[in-house]
Amino acid sequence: METDYRYTECGLQNVVIRGMQVIVDDDGDETYCIRNVTGLHKVIAHCIITRTHSIKPEELRFLRTEMGLSRAELAELVKKDQQTIGRWERGETEIDQNAEYLIRTVAAERLGIDTSITLENLARRCVPSAEFTVMEIDGTNPDHYRPLAA
């Protein structure tokens, strides 16, 4: 049996895995097994990096964590202080557009994500927006997760 699963374990509220395999245990309870978490997180990062509007605070935290950076290390990279990174991640202030561009670029490089987007086009995507986008991911083949068209 397959179903849709809201994957909040990654720290994001807007990730839905479509076609997720449901396992029924001995008690008849439905459970989910996330296989290939690394591959899944790479697809989530791809969705964040390539989206056409600004990165949300929790998405910044997700990317920073996936890149293996502390707040201090990210702050050094974007030439800001650690407190600024914290404010961005808590949504207290908007992410600086130049810093966001650099974060997207570095995240793609560090995580080995081919965006197939020119740097100029990527820069144009770093625009503040109140838009909330659900990331839909095809989960029918956990060995090869892929984003679904919005």
C-alpha positions as CSV (number, residue, x, y, z in Angstrom):
1,M,0.0,0.0,0.0
2,E,1.2,3.5,-0.8
3,T,0.3,6.9,0.6
4,D,1.4,10.5,1.1
5,Y,3.6,11.2,4.1
6,R,4.4,14.6,5.6
7,Y,8.1,14.4,6.4
8,T,8.5,16.7,9.4
9,E,11.4,14.8,10.9
10,C,13.8,16.9,8.7
11,G,12.7,20.0,10.6
12,L,10.5,21.3,7.7
13,Q,6.8,21.5,7.7
14,N,6.5,21.7,3.9
15,V,7.9,18.4,2.7
16,V,5.4,15.7,1.4
17,I,6.6,12.3,0.1
18,R,4.1,11.0,-2.5
19,G,3.7,7.3,-3.0
20,M,5.4,6.3,0.2
21,Q,5.3,2.6,1.1
22,V,3.2,1.9,4.2
23,I,4.2,-1.0,6.4
24,V,1.6,-2.7,8.6
25,D,3.1,-4.1,11.8
26,D,1.9,-7.2,13.7
27,D,-0.6,-5.0,15.7
28,G,-2.2,-3.7,12.5
29,D,-0.6,-0.2,12.9
30,E,0.6,1.6,9.8
31,T,4.3,2.6,10.0
32,Y,6.7,4.3,7.6
33,C,10.3,3.5,6.9
34,I,12.4,6.3,5.4
35,R,15.1,4.6,3.4
36,N,18.0,6.5,1.8
37,V,17.7,9.5,4.1
38,T,20.8,11.0,2.5
39,G,19.3,10.8,-1.0
40,L,16.0,12.3,0.3
41,H,17.7,15.2,2.0
42,K,19.7,15.9,-1.2
43,V,16.4,16.2,-3.1
44,I,15.0,18.5,-0.4
45,A,18.1,20.7,-0.6
46,H,17.7,20.7,-4.4
47,C,14.1,21.9,-4.1
48,I,15.2,24.7,-1.7
49,I,18.2,25.8,-3.8
50,T,16.3,26.0,-7.0
51,R,13.0,27.5,-5.8
52,T,12.0,30.8,-7.4
53,H,11.6,32.8,-4.1
54,S,13.5,33.3,-0.9
55,I,14.7,30.7,1.4
56,K,12.5,30.4,4.6
57,P,14.2,30.4,8.0
58,E,13.7,26.7,8.7
59,E,15.0,25.9,5.2
60,L,18.2,27.9,5.9
61,R,18.7,25.9,9.1
62,F,18.2,22.7,7.0
63,L,20.7,23.7,4.4
64,R,23.3,24.8,7.0
65,T,22.9,21.5,8.8
66,E,23.1,19.5,5.6
67,M,26.3,21.4,4.7
68,G,27.7,20.5,8.1
69,L,28.3,24.1,9.1
70,S,27.8,25.7,12.5
71,R,26.2,29.1,12.7
72,A,29.7,30.6,13.2
73,E,31.1,28.9,10.1
74,L,28.1,30.0,8.0
75,A,28.5,33.6,9.4
76,E,32.2,33.6,8.4
77,L,31.3,32.4,4.9
78,V,28.7,35.1,4.3
79,K,30.6,37.9,6.2
80,K,28.0,38.3,8.9
81,D,28.0,37.7,12.6
82,Q,26.7,34.5,14.2
83,Q,23.8,36.4,15.8
84,T,22.6,37.5,12.3
85,I,22.5,33.8,11.2
86,G,20.5,33.0,14.3
87,R,18.0,35.8,13.6
88,W,17.6,34.6,10.0
89,E,17.0,31.0,11.2
90,R,14.4,32.2,13.7
91,G,12.7,34.4,11.2
92,E,13.3,37.6,13.1
93,T,14.9,39.3,10.1
94,E,14.9,38.6,6.4
95,I,17.9,36.8,4.9
96,D,20.2,39.3,3.1
97,Q,19.8,38.6,-0.7
98,N,23.5,38.6,-1.4
99,A,24.1,36.1,1.4
100,E,21.3,34.0,0.3
101,Y,22.8,33.8,-3.2
102,L,26.1,32.7,-1.8
103,I,24.4,30.2,0.5
104,R,22.5,28.6,-2.4
105,T,25.7,28.5,-4.5
106,V,27.8,27.0,-1.8
107,A,25.1,24.5,-0.8
108,A,24.8,23.2,-4.3
109,E,28.6,22.8,-4.5
110,R,29.1,21.2,-1.1
111,L,26.1,18.8,-1.5
112,G,26.9,17.9,-5.1
113,I,23.7,19.2,-6.5
114,D,23.5,20.0,-10.2
115,T,20.9,22.8,-10.5
116,S,21.2,23.2,-14.2
117,I,20.5,26.9,-13.5
118,T,22.9,29.7,-14.5
119,L,24.4,31.7,-11.7
120,E,22.6,34.8,-13.0
121,N,19.2,33.0,-12.9
122,L,20.0,31.7,-9.4
123,A,20.7,35.2,-8.2
124,R,17.3,36.3,-9.5
125,R,15.6,33.7,-7.3
126,C,16.8,35.3,-4.1
127,V,13.8,37.6,-3.7
128,P,11.8,38.0,-0.5
129,S,8.4,36.4,-0.7
130,A,5.6,35.4,1.7
131,E,4.9,32.5,-0.6
132,F,4.7,29.1,1.1
133,T,5.6,26.2,-1.2
134,V,5.0,22.5,-0.5
135,M,7.9,20.4,-1.7
136,E,6.4,17.3,-3.2
137,I,8.8,14.4,-3.6
138,D,8.2,11.1,-5.5
139,G,8.8,8.4,-2.9
140,T,7.8,5.4,-5.0
141,N,11.5,4.5,-5.4
142,P,13.4,5.3,-2.2
143,D,16.7,4.5,-4.0
144,H,16.0,7.4,-6.4
145,Y,13.8,10.1,-4.8
146,R,13.0,13.0,-7.2
147,P,11.1,16.3,-6.9
148,L,7.6,16.4,-8.4
149,A,6.6,19.3,-10.5
150,A,4.8,22.0,-8.5
